[in-house]
Amino acid sequence: MRIEKIITFTAALALVIMLLLTAVAQAVFGDMGYFRDEFEKYDVTQNIDMEMDDIMYVMDELMDYLHGGRNDLENIVTKVNGETRDFFSEREKVHMADCKALFDGGFAVRKAAAVIFAALTVALAVKKKFSLDRLIKYSAVVSGIILAVALVIGILAAVDFNACFIVFHKLFFSNDLWILDPAEDLVINILVEPFFADMALKTALYCAVVPLVFIITGVGLYMADKKRRSL
């Protein structure tokens, strides 16, 4: 029985991780209209002499690159300050390659989690030991832990987003290429700090759905079991 609980808990952990990373991908890549709304909200054309359509062309190509749709950021040519030029500087290209590596890592972890979840679930089902109730309850426990950690991070970000932004980059990047010069590195004029704050909030809201569903469902199952035992 103990080994079955361990296997089910591992499957639950893999399931929650898979769904959370899917939520992150949906928040970041799911709606390009969100980017235009944000750029208009923060009036980024005041920071850089570009038409909004040209800005969106650059962002479409950048997101396509980060999502694995193109191999590099070469030959993304647009009009800036009335001149036609390659948009991304060499520093930006190297930094975005680092960003892509993070996303690629996330996609790989999601795929691994999906495989682990499927394999463990099938193994339990073959042995006739699979319990959906137990899986949901364990997923609720995992979700509660993740949500508690996320709330602490959220509070810290609300108090000082810039400090959290810096800590994040120092943790996940081994160089200082993320420190860009607005005069030389054009993308920083578009992806302003308030945009990142909004995107972080959007991603958090997308991700919050996953643990909340599991916690609510898990608590419901626990209460139902408790009621049955009291009869």
C-alpha positions as a Markdown table, in Angstrom:
| # | Residue | x | y | z |
|---|---|---|---|---|
| 1 | Met | 0.0 | 0.0 | 0.0 |
| 2 | Arg | 2.8 | 2.4 | 0.9 |
| 3 | Ile | 4.5 | 2.0 | -2.6 |
| 4 | Glu | 1.1 | 2.7 | -4.3 |
| 5 | Lys | 0.8 | 6.0 | -2.3 |
| 6 | Ile | 4.3 | 7.0 | -3.2 |
| 7 | Ile | 3.7 | 6.3 | -6.9 |
| 8 | Thr | 0.3 | 8.1 | -6.8 |
| 9 | Phe | 2.0 | 11.1 | -5.1 |
| 10 | Thr | 4.7 | 11.2 | -7.7 |
| 11 | Ala | 2.0 | 11.1 | -10.5 |
| 12 | Ala | 0.2 | 13.9 | -8.8 |
| 13 | Leu | 3.4 | 16.0 | -8.6 |
| 14 | Ala | 4.0 | 15.4 | -12.3 |
| 15 | Leu | 0.4 | 16.3 | -13.2 |
| 16 | Val | 0.5 | 19.6 | -11.3 |
| 17 | Ile | 3.9 | 20.5 | -12.8 |
| 18 | Met | 2.7 | 19.7 | -16.3 |
| 19 | Leu | -0.5 | 21.8 | -15.9 |
| 20 | Leu | 1.4 | 24.7 | -14.3 |
| 21 | Leu | 3.9 | 24.8 | -17.2 |
| 22 | Thr | 1.1 | 24.6 | -19.7 |
| 23 | Ala | -0.6 | 27.6 | -17.9 |
| 24 | Val | 2.7 | 29.5 | -18.2 |
| 25 | Ala | 3.0 | 28.8 | -21.9 |
| 26 | Gln | -0.6 | 29.8 | -22.5 |
| 27 | Ala | -0.1 | 33.1 | -20.6 |
| 28 | Val | 3.0 | 34.0 | -22.5 |
| 29 | Phe | 2.3 | 32.7 | -26.0 |
| 30 | Gly | -1.4 | 32.4 | -26.1 |
| 31 | Asp | -2.5 | 35.9 | -27.0 |
| 32 | Met | -0.5 | 38.4 | -29.1 |
| 33 | Gly | -3.3 | 40.9 | -28.8 |
| 34 | Tyr | -2.3 | 41.2 | -25.2 |
| 35 | Phe | 1.1 | 42.6 | -26.2 |
| 36 | Arg | -0.5 | 45.3 | -28.4 |
| 37 | Asp | -2.8 | 46.3 | -25.6 |
| 38 | Glu | 0.1 | 46.6 | -23.2 |
| 39 | Phe | 2.3 | 48.6 | -25.6 |
| 40 | Glu | -0.6 | 51.0 | -26.2 |
| 41 | Lys | -1.3 | 51.1 | -22.4 |
| 42 | Tyr | 2.3 | 52.2 | -21.8 |
| 43 | Asp | 2.6 | 54.2 | -25.0 |
| 44 | Val | 5.9 | 52.6 | -25.9 |
| 45 | Thr | 6.0 | 54.5 | -29.2 |
| 46 | Gln | 7.1 | 57.5 | -27.1 |
| 47 | Asn | 10.2 | 55.5 | -26.2 |
| 48 | Ile | 11.1 | 54.5 | -29.7 |
| 49 | Asp | 10.3 | 55.9 | -33.2 |
| 50 | Met | 8.4 | 53.0 | -34.6 |
| 51 | Glu | 4.9 | 52.3 | -35.9 |
| 52 | Met | 2.9 | 50.0 | -33.7 |
| 53 | Asp | 2.5 | 47.5 | -36.6 |
| 54 | Asp | 6.3 | 47.4 | -36.9 |
| 55 | Ile | 6.6 | 46.8 | -33.2 |
| 56 | Met | 4.1 | 44.0 | -33.4 |
| 57 | Tyr | 6.0 | 42.4 | -36.3 |
| 58 | Val | 9.1 | 42.4 | -34.2 |
| 59 | Met | 7.3 | 40.9 | -31.2 |
| 60 | Asp | 5.6 | 38.2 | -33.4 |
| 61 | Glu | 9.1 | 37.2 | -34.7 |
| 62 | Leu | 10.5 | 37.2 | -31.1 |
| 63 | Met | 7.8 | 35.1 | -29.6 |
| 64 | Asp | 8.0 | 32.7 | -32.6 |
| 65 | Tyr | 11.7 | 32.3 | -31.8 |
| 66 | Leu | 11.2 | 31.8 | -28.1 |
| 67 | His | 8.5 | 29.2 | -28.9 |
| 68 | Gly | 10.7 | 27.3 | -31.3 |
| 69 | Gly | 9.2 | 28.5 | -34.5 |
| 70 | Arg | 12.4 | 30.0 | -35.9 |
| 71 | Asn | 16.1 | 29.2 | -35.3 |
| 72 | Asp | 17.5 | 32.7 | -34.7 |
| 73 | Leu | 16.8 | 36.4 | -34.6 |
| 74 | Glu | 18.7 | 37.2 | -37.7 |
| 75 | Asn | 17.2 | 39.4 | -40.5 |
| 76 | Ile | 14.3 | 40.8 | -38.5 |
| 77 | Val | 14.4 | 44.0 | -40.4 |
| 78 | Thr | 12.1 | 47.0 | -39.7 |
| 79 | Lys | 12.0 | 50.7 | -39.8 |
| 80 | Val | 13.4 | 52.6 | -36.7 |
| 81 | Asn | 13.8 | 56.3 | -36.6 |
| 82 | Gly | 12.9 | 56.5 | -40.3 |
| 83 | Glu | 15.7 | 54.0 | -41.2 |
| 84 | Thr | 15.4 | 50.4 | -42.2 |
| 85 | Arg | 17.7 | 48.2 | -40.0 |
| 86 | Asp | 18.1 | 44.9 | -38.3 |
| 87 | Phe | 16.2 | 45.4 | -35.1 |
| 88 | Phe | 18.1 | 43.2 | -32.6 |
| 89 | Ser | 21.6 | 44.0 | -31.5 |
| 90 | Glu | 24.2 | 41.3 | -30.9 |
| 91 | Arg | 23.8 | 41.6 | -27.2 |
| 92 | Glu | 20.1 | 41.2 | -27.4 |
| 93 | Lys | 20.4 | 38.2 | -29.6 |
| 94 | Val | 22.7 | 36.5 | -27.1 |
| 95 | His | 20.4 | 37.4 | -24.2 |
| 96 | Met | 17.3 | 36.2 | -26.1 |
| 97 | Ala | 19.1 | 32.9 | -26.8 |
| 98 | Asp | 19.5 | 32.6 | -23.0 |
| 99 | Cys | 15.8 | 33.3 | -22.6 |
| 100 | Lys | 15.0 | 30.7 | -25.2 |
| 101 | Ala | 17.0 | 28.1 | -23.3 |
| 102 | Leu | 14.8 | 28.8 | -20.3 |
| 103 | Phe | 11.7 | 28.2 | -22.3 |
| 104 | Asp | 13.1 | 25.2 | -23.9 |
| 105 | Gly | 13.9 | 23.8 | -20.5 |
| 106 | Gly | 10.4 | 24.5 | -19.4 |
| 107 | Phe | 9.0 | 22.7 | -22.4 |
| 108 | Ala | 11.3 | 19.7 | -21.8 |
| 109 | Val | 10.2 | 19.5 | -18.1 |
| 110 | Arg | 6.6 | 19.6 | -19.1 |
| 111 | Lys | 7.1 | 16.8 | -21.6 |
| 112 | Ala | 9.0 | 14.7 | -19.0 |
| 113 | Ala | 6.2 | 15.4 | -16.4 |
| 114 | Ala | 3.6 | 14.3 | -18.9 |
| 115 | Val | 5.5 | 11.1 | -19.7 |
| 116 | Ile | 6.0 | 10.3 | -16.0 |
| 117 | Phe | 2.3 | 11.0 | -15.2 |
| 118 | Ala | 1.1 | 8.8 | -18.0 |
| 119 | Ala | 3.5 | 6.0 | -17.2 |
| 120 | Leu | 2.7 | 5.9 | -13.5 |
| 121 | Thr | -1.0 | 6.2 | -14.1 |
| 122 | Val | -1.0 | 3.3 | -16.5 |
| 123 | Ala | 1.2 | 1.2 | -14.2 |
| 124 | Leu | -1.3 | 1.7 | -11.3 |
| 125 | Ala | -4.3 | 1.0 | -13.6 |
| 126 | Val | -2.7 | -2.3 | -14.9 |
| 127 | Lys | -2.2 | -3.4 | -11.2 |
| 128 | Lys | -5.8 | -2.3 | -10.5 |
| 129 | Lys | -4.4 | 0.1 | -7.8 |
| 130 | Phe | -5.3 | 3.4 | -9.5 |
| 131 | Ser | -7.5 | 5.7 | -7.4 |
| 132 | Leu | -8.7 | 9.0 | -8.9 |
| 133 | Asp | -9.8 | 10.3 | -5.5 |
| 134 | Arg | -6.3 | 9.7 | -4.1 |
| 135 | Leu | -4.7 | 11.3 | -7.1 |
| 136 | Ile | -6.8 | 14.4 | -6.7 |
| 137 | Lys | -6.2 | 14.6 | -2.9 |
| 138 | Tyr | -2.4 | 14.3 | -3.4 |
| 139 | Ser | -2.6 | 16.9 | -6.2 |
| 140 | Ala | -4.4 | 19.2 | -3.7 |
| 141 | Val | -1.5 | 18.7 | -1.2 |
| 142 | Val | 1.1 | 19.5 | -3.9 |
| 143 | Ser | -1.0 | 22.4 | -5.0 |
| 144 | Gly | -1.3 | 23.8 | -1.5 |
| 145 | Ile | 2.5 | 23.8 | -1.1 |
| 146 | Ile | 3.1 | 25.4 | -4.4 |
| 147 | Leu | 0.4 | 28.0 | -3.8 |
| 148 | Ala | 1.9 | 28.9 | -0.4 |
| 149 | Val | 5.3 | 29.4 | -2.0 |
| 150 | Ala | 3.8 | 31.4 | -4.8 |
| 151 | Leu | 1.9 | 33.7 | -2.4 |
| 152 | Val | 5.2 | 34.5 | -0.6 |
| 153 | Ile | 6.9 | 35.4 | -3.9 |
| 154 | Gly | 3.8 | 37.4 | -5.0 |
| 155 | Ile | 3.9 | 39.4 | -1.8 |
| 156 | Leu | 7.6 | 40.2 | -2.2 |
| 157 | Ala | 7.0 | 41.2 | -5.9 |
| 158 | Ala | 4.1 | 43.4 | -4.9 |
| 159 | Val | 6.3 | 45.2 | -2.3 |
| 160 | Asp | 9.3 | 45.6 | -4.7 |
| 161 | Phe | 8.9 | 44.2 | -8.2 |
| 162 | Asn | 12.2 | 45.7 | -9.4 |
| 163 | Ala | 14.2 | 43.8 | -6.7 |
| 164 | Cys | 12.4 | 40.6 | -7.5 |
| 165 | Phe | 13.1 | 41.2 | -11.2 |
| 166 | Ile | 16.8 | 41.6 | -10.5 |
| 167 | Val | 16.9 | 38.5 | -8.3 |
| 168 | Phe | 15.1 | 36.4 | -10.9 |
| 169 | His | 17.7 | 37.4 | -13.6 |
| 170 | Lys | 20.6 | 36.7 | -11.3 |
| 171 | Leu | 19.3 | 33.3 | -10.4 |
| 172 | Phe | 18.5 | 32.2 | -13.9 |
| 173 | Phe | 21.2 | 33.9 | -16.0 |
| 174 | Ser | 24.9 | 33.3 | -15.6 |
| 175 | Asn | 25.8 | 36.7 | -17.2 |
| 176 | Asp | 24.8 | 40.3 | -17.2 |
| 177 | Leu | 23.5 | 40.5 | -20.8 |
| 178 | Trp | 20.0 | 41.1 | -19.4 |
| 179 | Ile | 21.2 | 44.6 | -18.5 |
| 180 | Leu | 20.4 | 46.4 | -21.7 |
| 181 | Asp | 21.1 | 50.0 | -22.9 |
| 182 | Pro | 18.0 | 51.7 | -24.3 |
| 183 | Ala | 20.2 | 53.7 | -26.7 |
| 184 | Glu | 21.8 | 50.5 | -28.2 |
| 185 | Asp | 19.4 | 47.7 | -27.4 |
| 186 | Leu | 16.0 | 48.7 | -28.8 |
| 187 | Val | 13.8 | 45.9 | -27.3 |
| 188 | Ile | 14.1 | 47.4 | -23.8 |
| 189 | Asn | 12.3 | 50.5 | -25.1 |
| 190 | Ile | 9.3 | 48.2 | -25.9 |
| 191 | Leu | 9.4 | 45.6 | -23.1 |
| 192 | Val | 9.3 | 48.2 | -20.3 |
| 193 | Glu | 9.3 | 47.2 | -16.6 |
| 194 | Pro | 5.6 | 47.8 | -16.1 |
| 195 | Phe | 4.9 | 45.3 | -18.9 |
| 196 | Phe | 6.9 | 42.6 | -17.1 |
| 197 | Ala | 5.0 | 43.4 | -13.9 |
| 198 | Asp | 1.7 | 43.0 | -15.8 |
| 199 | Met | 2.9 | 39.8 | -17.5 |
| 200 | Ala | 4.0 | 38.3 | -14.2 |
| 201 | Leu | 0.6 | 39.0 | -12.7 |
| 202 | Lys | -1.2 | 37.5 | -15.8 |
| 203 | Thr | 1.0 | 34.4 | -15.6 |
| 204 | Ala | 0.3 | 34.1 | -11.8 |
| 205 | Leu | -3.5 | 34.3 | -12.4 |
| 206 | Tyr | -3.3 | 31.7 | -15.1 |
| 207 | Cys | -1.3 | 29.4 | -12.9 |
| 208 | Ala | -3.4 | 30.0 | -9.9 |
| 209 | Val | -6.4 | 28.2 | -11.6 |
| 210 | Val | -4.5 | 24.9 | -11.4 |
| 211 | Pro | -3.9 | 24.6 | -7.7 |
| 212 | Leu | -7.2 | 26.2 | -6.8 |
| 213 | Val | -9.1 | 23.6 | -8.8 |
| 214 | Phe | -7.2 | 20.8 | -7.2 |
| 215 | Ile | -7.5 | 22.3 | -3.7 |
| 216 | Ile | -11.2 | 22.9 | -3.9 |
| 217 | Thr | -11.8 | 19.4 | -5.4 |
| 218 | Gly | -9.6 | 17.8 | -2.9 |
| 219 | Val | -11.2 | 19.5 | 0.0 |
| 220 | Gly | -14.6 | 18.5 | -1.4 |
| 221 | Leu | -13.6 | 14.8 | -1.6 |
| 222 | Tyr | -12.1 | 15.0 | 1.9 |
| 223 | Met | -15.3 | 16.4 | 3.3 |
| 224 | Ala | -17.4 | 13.8 | 1.5 |
| 225 | Asp | -15.2 | 11.0 | 2.9 |
| 226 | Lys | -15.5 | 12.4 | 6.4 |
| 227 | Lys | -19.3 | 12.6 | 6.1 |
| 228 | Arg | -19.5 | 9.0 | 4.9 |
| 229 | Arg | -17.4 | 7.8 | 7.8 |
| 230 | Ser | -19.6 | 9.6 | 10.3 |
| 231 | Leu | -22.8 | 7.9 | 9.1 |
